[in-house]
């Protein structure tokens, strides 16, 4: 099937990255060796996601395409196949941008930041150059996510996004930036006079934000 791609992916490359029914052999080749024998539930979820994507591609509606591609990415992440997960997320982001859906775009940007961070952690010892490149991508996705978060419909969702990205940046070693995002989240929760020191002290309580 010839597929429309907001990122201009060629049909040949798209077919290579998205078989209608993911091949177990191809999927295992993309996974770490230690994860090659995961429960069939994860593989079944991937097949279900592929079927949903095939259906979405018949109609080429931006929201359905973005949701279906993001679900494919989540399934690949569950299988620890980070490279195809990132590629599906980038395609999903293209459709979300086409739609102008800030909430969906922010969710995908968070997933991209988390996936890139996991890639950096995976290669930190064996391939420092690849790890560094993944960290830079993580920071780019994180910056875009926090910038766009101000446009989401629900203020509580903005808080969760800020804390989620703060955790990613902390994993990257960007501790000052992480604390600044926690402080920004606390200002949204408790008022404008909350500072970075209070954010750092309250960090364990920020994982499940509830207004006091």
C-alpha positions in Angstrom: 0.0 0.0 0.0 1.3 3.4 -0.9 1.2 5.5 2.3 1.1 9.2 2.8 3.9 10.3 5.2 4.1 13.9 6.6 7.9 13.4 6.9 8.3 12.4 3.2 9.3 8.8 3.9 9.6 6.8 0.7 7.1 4.0 0.3 9.9 1.4 0.2 11.4 2.6 3.5 7.9 2.8 5.0 7.1 -0.7 4.1 10.4 -1.9 5.5 9.7 -0.3 8.8 6.0 -1.3 8.9 5.1 -4.7 7.8 1.3 -5.2 8.0 1.8 -8.1 10.4 5.2 -7.7 12.1 7.5 -10.7 11.5 8.7 -12.4 14.7 12.2 -12.8 13.2 12.4 -9.2 12.1 11.1 -7.9 15.5 13.6 -10.1 17.4 16.5 -8.8 15.3 15.6 -5.3 16.5 15.5 -6.3 20.2 18.4 -6.8 22.7 19.3 -10.5 22.9 18.2 -10.6 26.5 14.7 -9.6 25.5 14.3 -12.0 22.5 12.0 -14.3 24.3 9.4 -12.0 25.8 5.9 -13.1 26.6 3.5 -13.6 23.8 1.3 -10.8 25.2 3.8 -8.2 24.0 3.9 -9.7 20.6 0.1 -9.9 20.4 -0.2 -6.2 21.3 2.2 -5.4 18.5 0.1 -7.4 16.0 -3.1 -5.7 17.3 -1.4 -2.3 16.9 -0.3 -3.2 13.3 -3.9 -4.1 12.5 -5.2 -0.8 13.9 -2.5 1.1 11.8 -3.6 -0.7 8.7 -7.1 0.4 9.3 -6.1 4.0 10.0 -4.1 4.0 6.7 -7.1 3.3 4.7 -8.6 6.6 5.6 -5.5 8.7 6.3 -7.2 10.8 9.0 -4.4 12.7 11.0 -5.7 11.9 14.5 -6.3 8.2 13.8 -2.9 8.0 12.1 -1.1 9.7 14.9 -2.7 7.5 17.6 -2.1 4.3 15.6 1.5 5.1 15.0 2.1 6.1 18.6 0.6 2.8 19.7 3.0 0.9 17.4 5.8 2.8 19.0 4.6 1.9 22.5 4.5 -1.8 21.5 8.1 -1.6 20.2 9.2 0.1 23.3 7.7 -2.7 25.4 9.8 -5.1 23.3 12.9 -2.9 24.0 13.2 -2.2 20.2 14.0 1.4 20.6 15.0 2.3 17.1 11.7 1.4 15.4 9.9 2.9 18.3 11.5 6.3 17.7 10.8 6.1 14.0 7.1 5.4 14.5 7.0 8.2 17.1 8.5 10.7 14.6 5.9 9.7 12.1 3.1 10.1 14.7 4.4 13.5 15.6 4.2 14.6 11.9 0.5 13.7 11.8 -0.1 15.4 15.2 1.5 18.6 13.9 -0.6 18.4 10.7 -3.7 18.2 12.9 -2.5 21.0 15.2 -3.3 18.8 18.2 -1.1 20.2 21.0 -2.1 17.5 23.6 -1.2 14.6 21.2 2.0 16.3 20.1 3.1 16.8 23.7 2.4 13.2 24.5 4.5 12.0 21.6 7.3 14.4 22.4 7.4 13.0 25.9 7.6 9.5 24.5 10.4 10.6 22.1 12.4 12.1 24.9 12.0 9.0 27.0 12.9 6.7 24.1 16.0 8.8 23.2 17.1 8.8 26.8 16.8 5.0 27.0 18.8 4.8 23.8 21.5 6.9 25.3 21.6 4.8 28.5 21.7 1.6 26.4 24.8 2.7 24.5 26.6 4.7 27.1 29.4 2.2 27.6 29.8 0.6 24.2 29.3 3.5 21.9 29.8 6.9 23.5 29.3 8.9 20.3 25.9 7.3 19.7 25.0 7.8 23.3 25.9 11.5 23.1 23.8 11.9 20.0 20.9 10.3 21.7 21.2 12.7 24.7 21.2 15.7 22.3 18.0 14.4 20.7 16.5 13.9 24.1 17.2 17.5 25.1 15.7 18.7 21.8 12.5 16.7 22.3 12.4 17.7 26.0 12.7 21.4 25.1 10.0 21.2 22.5 7.7 19.3 24.9 8.0 21.8 27.7 7.5 24.7 25.3 4.4 23.2 23.8 3.0 22.2 27.2 1.7 25.7 27.8 -0.8 25.1 25.0 -2.4 21.9 26.3 -6.1 22.0 27.2 -5.7 20.8 30.9 -3.4 22.6 33.3 -3.1 19.4 35.3 -1.7 17.7 32.2 0.8 20.5 31.8 2.0 19.8 35.3 2.4 16.1 34.6 4.3 16.9 31.4 6.7 19.1 33.2 7.4 16.5 35.9 7.7 13.8 33.3 10.3 15.8 31.3 12.0 16.8 34.5 12.6 13.1 35.3 14.0 12.6 31.8 16.4 15.5 32.1 17.5 14.2 35.5 18.4 10.9 33.9 20.4 12.9 31.3 22.4 14.5 34.1 20.8 17.9 33.5 19.9 18.3 37.2 19.6 22.1 37.2 17.2 22.0 34.3 15.2 19.2 36.0 14.8 21.2 39.2 13.7 24.3 37.2 11.0 22.3 35.6 9.9 20.9 39.0 9.8 24.5 40.2 7.7 25.5 37.2 5.3 22.7 38.0 5.1 23.7 41.6 4.2 27.3 40.7 1.3 25.9 38.6 0.2 23.8 41.6 0.7 26.1 44.5 1.3 29.7 43.2 4.0 32.0 41.8 6.1 32.2 45.0 7.4 28.7 45.0 11.2 28.6 44.3 13.7 26.0 43.1 14.8 25.1 46.6 11.3 24.1 47.6 11.0 22.1 44.4 14.2 20.2 45.1 13.1 19.5 48.7 9.7 18.3 47.6 10.9 16.1 44.7 9.6 12.8 46.0 6.0 14.2 46.3 6.0 15.5 42.7 5.6 12.2 41.0 1.8 12.2 41.6 0.9 15.9 41.7 -2.3 16.8 43.6 -3.1 20.3 44.6 -2.6 20.8 48.4 
